[in-house]
Amino acid sequence: MVKLLVGHKGSGKTKNMIDFANRDAEECKGSVVFINKNSRLIYDLDHRIRVICMEDFVHITNVSEYIGFIFGIISSNSDIEKFYLDGIMKHADISLEVLPEFIEKIKVISKDYGIDFVVSVSAELEEMIGVNFDECEVLN
């Protein structure tokens, strides 16, 4: 399942993601991965959550490379239950134009590997032109 938190900057998406991730760290039997632009949230997240900072991976610059990066994380840890992708449009030059392609790719990964994705997007639903919301849940 792909779950989306949408809204413009300052609407509380990151705080909600932190709360959801910390809850999942307690409840999930598998691993929780939280990908963020930088390391500023590392102390807000439960120590059991694997935090990945995209600033450490500056050479990932497009959707294909980012999806490959996700596959690399999955291949190194087969018990991942949840991925949190905070502020996805700050990662790897992902923009509203390529967001539909990105969402479709993570839907396939979710289905094939049984991994849930929670993705925050700094945009309103009506700005997400071309995104197929089938098999997605909007959390706000």
N, C-alpha and C positions, 0 to 999 in steps of 0.2 A: 504494500500500500504506500502511496505517496501522499503525504499530508503537506499542505501549503499554509504558511502564515504570510498574509499579504498586507500591505499598507506602506505608506510613506515613512521616511526616516522620522524617528521619534514617536512612533505609534505603539511601542512596547513589545515588538516582535522578539528582540533578543532576550529580554527578561523572561518572556514566556518560554522561549527555547531552553533557557537555562533551567527553569523550573521543571519543564517536561523531561529534560535529560537527566537531571538529578533524581527525579522520581523513577525514571526507567533504570538508572544505575542500581537502585535498591530492588526493583521488581523483576528485572530481566534475568534470565538464566545465562544468556550469552553476553557478548561485549557490546558496548555503546561507544560509537566514534563521533566526535564533535569536530567539524572542520570550520575554522574561523579565519578571517583575514590575518589576524595577528594574535599575539599571546595575552592580550589584556584580560581575557576572561578566565585564564587558567586557575585562578584562585577562587572563582565563583562556582566552578564545576567540581563535582564529587571526584575524589582521587581515583576512583575505579574507571572513570571515563577516559578514553584515549583522546587527547586533544591534539589536533594537527593544525599548524599555523601555515597558511598559504604563503606568507612572506618568506618562508624557508624554501619554497618551491617556485621561484620566480620564472623558471623556464616553462612552466605549464601556462600556455597562453591561449588555448582555444578549447572548444567543447570536446573534441576528440581526445586531446591530451588529458583533459580533466577526467573523462570517462575512463581512459586508460589508467590514470592515477587511482581511481576508485577500484578498478579491477585489481590493481597491484595490492591495495590494502586488503581486499577480500582474499586474495590468494595467500597472503601472509597470515591470515587469521580466519579460520573457517567457522568460527562461532559468533560472528557479528550478527546481532539482531536488529540494531538501529544505527542509522547514519543521521546526524544532524548537520545540515549545511546552512550555516548562518550567513545571511547577506550574500547570497549566491551571485548577485550581480557585481560583487567586488572581487570575485574569484575568476581568474583565467579569462578576463575580457568577455564574460558572459553578459549579453545585453538582452533587451526585450526582443530584438530581432531573432536571436538564436535560442531564446528560452523555450519555444515549442519543441524544437529538436532535442534540447537537453532533457526536458520533462519526459518526452517519449522514451529516451534512452534509459533514464532511471526507472521508469515503469517496467521496462523489460528486465532490468537487473533485479528489481524488487520481486517480480514474479518468478524469475528463474532461480534466484538464490534465497528466497524467503526472507528478505531483508526489508524492513520498513525505512522509508526516508521521510524526514521532516525538513522542509526547505523554507527558509524565509526569503521573501522577494520584496524589494523596495519598490512596489508599484501597487496600483489598485487593480482589481479584477478586470475592469473594462479596458485597462491599458495593456493587458496581456493578450493581445490579438494573436489568434492562431493556436493558442494553447487548448488542447483537448482535455477537458476536466473529467472525462470518463476515467474511472479507476483512481481518481484523486479525491481527497477530502480537504475542504477548505476549513481551517480551524477557527477562523475569526470572521 
